[in-house]
Amino acid sequence: MTTVNNKDSDNFDNLFETQNVQLKKLHDIVATSIKEERLITTNLLNPPQETITTGQKMSDKIAGFGGSWIFIGSFLAVLAVWILYNVLAPRDGIFDPYPFILMNLLLSCIAALQAPIIMMSQNRKEEKDRKRSENDYMVNLKAEVEIRSLHAKIDLLIEEQLKTIYDCQVIQLEQLKDIRKELDGMKR
């Protein structure tokens, strides 16, 4: 009976050692996923600083003002004053008579200048949207890395647990055989 106990002790020691190896593998997987996660998290938390030139700042402000209700209201008010003054003023005070050629020229110049300024601002906003999309991609990539890491951990756990269960069953079968031999020896 003492030989059976030593054999059982050795088998259980082997099982514990196997489980320690399993834990080490899991720790390695976790360490790898943490390293990958830190890289992605660092990129998301510390995006590169955007350098904005004075012209870009001005284009953003002009485009912001040009697309506001304040601009539309003040522009309509200036046009109304312009038209009323040139229609109601005495002949010698009129600076832009009825077809309002000077007003049309100013409106064309404003439109010609405002269009590229608005396009510059839109291009900057597109660049910001592109960077935001890249960040979304990085977040999705991080989630994918985490999911893959979890799948690897689960697969490893299942594989190792099945191996451990199989080893336990082998030990139990050997113990049952030893018990059967002892019982058969007692019957004789």
Secondary structure, DSSP 8 states (H G I E B T S, - for coil): -HHHHHHHHHHHHHHHHHHHHHHHHHHHHHHHHHHHHHHHHHHHHS-------HHHHHHHHHHHHHTSHHHHHHHHHHHHHHHHHHHHS-GGG-SS-TT-HHHHHHHHHHHHHHHHHHHHHHHHHHHHHHHHHHHHHHHHHHHHHHHHHHHHHHHHHHHHHHHHHHHHHHHHHHHHHHHHHHHHHHH-
